[in-house]
């Protein structure tokens, strides 16, 4: 059984706010608040996958210190741009 969209967004928002490092809490919380409601089901699934990544890796990808894996590169770019706004 699939999770209702509203619950998916709430769950992803909570996971965005409760990371391992404060920097990623701030970055992903800002992204979640601005973008999750407008994302498609496929985009939400990819974001859910991204939230399983290590915070140290995520931070390096978002800040441009390391290249993200190809499947996540567009989403990482979107997170970087959204956070800088």
N, C-alpha and C positions, 0 to 999 in steps of 0.2 A: 504494500500500500504506500502510495507516495504522500509526502508531507504537504499540507496546504501551503500555498505561496506565502501567506501572511506569517505562518509559523517559521518557514524557511528564512525569511528576511529577519525576523526577530532573533532566531538562533544565530545567524551569521553576524548580526550586529553585536550580539553578546560576545561571540568568539573574537570579533574584531577588537573589542575593548579590553579583553582579558588575555593579553599575550604574555610572553616571557620577559620582554624588556619594554620599558616605558615609552621609548621612541616609537616602537611599532604600535603600541596602544594608541598613541596620538595620531599617527599616520593613518592607520586602518580605521579608527573610529571616525575620523573626518571623512574618509572615503565612503564608508558605509552610510553615514548620515546623508551624504550628498548624492550617492549614486545607486544604492541597492534597489530602491523602489522602481527605478526606470530600467533595470536590467532584465533581459529575457531569462527564461528558465535555463537555457544553455549557459548563459553568462554567469548566472548564480551558481550553477554546478561547478564551473571552472573556478569561481571565487572560493567556493567551499574546498575545492582541491588545493588551491593556493594557501588556504589557512592551515593546512596540514604541514606546510613547509617550516623549516627551522627559522626562527626569528633572526638569527645572525645572517643567514643567507638572504632572507627577505630584505633586511635593512641594506645590505650591500647592493642588491638588485635595484631597489627603489632609489637609492642615492647615486646610482651609476658607478659604484666602485667595482662591480662585477657584472658580467652579462647574465641575464636570466635564461633559463631553458626556453627554447623556441616556443613551445606551446603556451607559455605564460608571458611572453615578451610584450604583447599588446596590452594585456591587463596590467602588467607592472608599469608600463608607460602611462597608462590611464591613471593609475594610483599616484604616480610621481607628479603628473600634471595637476591632478585634483588637489593634492596636498599643498602645492605651491600657490594655489589661488587664494 
